[in-house]
Amino acid sequence: MTVSRTICLGFLAVIAVGTILLMMPFSTSSGEWNDPVVALFTSTSAVCVTGLGVVDTGTYFSFWGQLFIVLLVQIGGLGYMTTTTFLILLIGRKFDLRQKIAIQQALDRPGMSGSTQIIRSIIAMTLIFEITGIFLLLPAFVPDYGWQQGLWLAIFHSVNSWNNAGFSLFKDNLIGYQSSVLLVLTVTGLIIFGGIGYQVILETYLWIRDRIRNQQVKLVFSLDFKVAVSTTIVLLIMGTIAFFFVELRNPQTFANLNFFDKLLVAWFQSVTPRTAGFNTIDISKMTTAGLFITIAFMFIGASPGGTGGGIKTTTLRVLTSCTQAILQGKEEVILYERKIVLSLVLKAVGVLIGSVGTVIISTILITLTDPKLDFIQILFEVVSAFATVGLSTGITGTVSTAAKLILIVTMYVGRVGVLLLMSAILGDPRPSRVHYPEESLLVG
C-alpha cells in the first residue's frame, strides 16, 4: 500500500460513503430511495469538487441531501489526506513519517517539515474565507428568501465557491444574480483565492504582516508564488477581454445587457472556468468561439495546492517557458531568473500528455455511447469533468447511463491527478543502474 494508493483509495472510500448517504430516502425531497447512478454521480461530482449534476440539486435533494453534498464538497476541496490528518490532530494523536510523506504528495510540497502547522493553517484559512463569504452573501439572499433560507443559501454557495465546486440551489445557477455586484465579486473572489493555492495565500499573509510590523528582513516570494499569481492575473485579464468581444453581439448572452453588466458577466465567465462551474449566462447559448475559449480555460485550471483542477497554471508556464527556450535556441528553461530542473519539465510534459489522452479517450467513448450529441457539447462536458469545473451546455442529465459512468471516471481521474493515479496503479518507480547511450532524433 503505497502513498499514492492510499490517497486514491481514500477518495474512493469517501465517494462510496457519499453515494450511500445520498441514496437514502431522507436525502431526496420525494422521500423515496435515490437512483444509485444519480447518487454515485452526485457523490463523485461533490468529492471531486466538480459541480456537474444530473438532477436539479435545489429541488431533487432534501435539506439533508444538500447538507451531505456540502460536506462532501468540503472534504473533496480540502483533500482526503488533509481531512484525515486534521481528524487525527483533533483526537490528539501524532502521525508518523508515512502520513507526512502522504501530506507532502497530496499538497505537492517540496518538503515534509511543518506538516502539522500547514494543516492547521489550511483549516483556519478555509474557515476564515468561507465564513467571510457567508456574511457577504447574506445581503444578496436574505432580502429575497428570508433569514433561514437566505442563510442556508449563503452557506451552500460560499462553501462551493471556495472549494471551486459548481453546485447551486437555483435552477438557473446564478443567472438571476448576474447584475449583483456584491454576489459576483464575492463568488469570484472566493473562487480565485480557493484555486490559487494555500501557499500563495500564506506568503501573501506573511508579506502583509511584515509590512505592518515594519520588519527589516523582507520576505522573498517563492517561485511558486510568482508563477501562480502572474499567470492567474494574465489569464483573468485575457479571459475577460476575450469573452467580452466574442459574446458582445450574441443576443442570447451579452447583447441585451448594458455596458457595465457586460463587463461584470465577462469577468465572471473568465473566473468560473478556473475551476468553479457557476455561471451567470446560459452556457448552451454561447457562440462556438466562446465555448472553445471556455474549454481552453477549463483545461488550464487553477494552481497547485488549491481546490481547483486542470493541468494547473504552473504546468502551463513550464511548458510555455520550455517552448520559448527552444525557439530562442537555449538549452535551459528559465523562470524568474531560476533554472527549472529537467525532472520538473518531464513532469509537466507527462501531465499534459496524460490529460490530453484522458480527454481524448473519454470523448471518443461518449461519442460512441451517445452519437446524437454534438461534438462540441461532448468535448465541453468531458473537459469540464476532467478539470473538475462543473460547467455544462445542459446535456449532463440527458446522456446515457454509460456516458454518466464515463464522466464519473473522468471526474475521479481529474481530481486525484493522472500521474498520481498511474503511480497508484503501477507502483513507485524503482531506481535503475542501467544508463543507455544518447542518440539524436528528428523532431518537428
Sequence and secondary structure as in RCSB ss.txt:
>XXXX:A:sequence
MTVSRTICLGFLAVIAVGTILLMMPFSTSSGEWNDPVVALFTSTSAVCVTGLGVVDTGTYFSFWGQLFIVLLVQI
GGLGYMTTTTFLILLIGRKFDLRQKIAIQQALDRPGMSGSTQIIRSIIAMTLIFEITGIFLLLPAFVPDYGWQQG
LWLAIFHSVNSWNNAGFSLFKDNLIGYQSSVLLVLTVTGLIIFGGIGYQVILETYLWIRDRIRNQQVKLVFSLDF
KVAVSTTIVLLIMGTIAFFFVELRNPQTFANLNFFDKLLVAWFQSVTPRTAGFNTIDISKMTTAGLFITIAFMFI
GASPGGTGGGIKTTTLRVLTSCTQAILQGKEEVILYERKIVLSLVLKAVGVLIGSVGTVIISTILITLTDPKLDF
IQILFEVVSAFATVGLSTGITGTVSTAAKLILIVTMYVGRVGVLLLMSAILGDPRPSRVHYPEESLLVG
>XXXX:A:secstr
  HHHHHHHHHHHHHHHHHHHHHSGGGBTT S   HHHHHHHHHHHHTT    SS HHHHB HHHHHHHHHHHHH
HHH HHHHHHHHHHHTT    HHHHHHHHHHHT S  TTHHHHHHHHHHHHHHHHHHHHHHHHHHHHHHHHHHHH
HHHHHHHHHHHHTT    SSTTTTGGGTT HHHHHHHHHHHHHHHH HHHHHHHHHHHHHHHHT SS     HHH
HHHHHHHHHHHHHHHHHHHHHSTT TTTTTTS HHHHHHHHHHHHHTTTTT   SS GGGS HHHHHHHHHHHHH
   TTSS  SS HHHHHHHHHHHHHHHTT SS EETTEE  HHHHHHHHHHHHHHHHHHHHHHHHHHHH TTS H
HHHHHHHHHHHTT    SS TTTS HHHHHHHHHHHHHHHH HHHHHHHHH S                
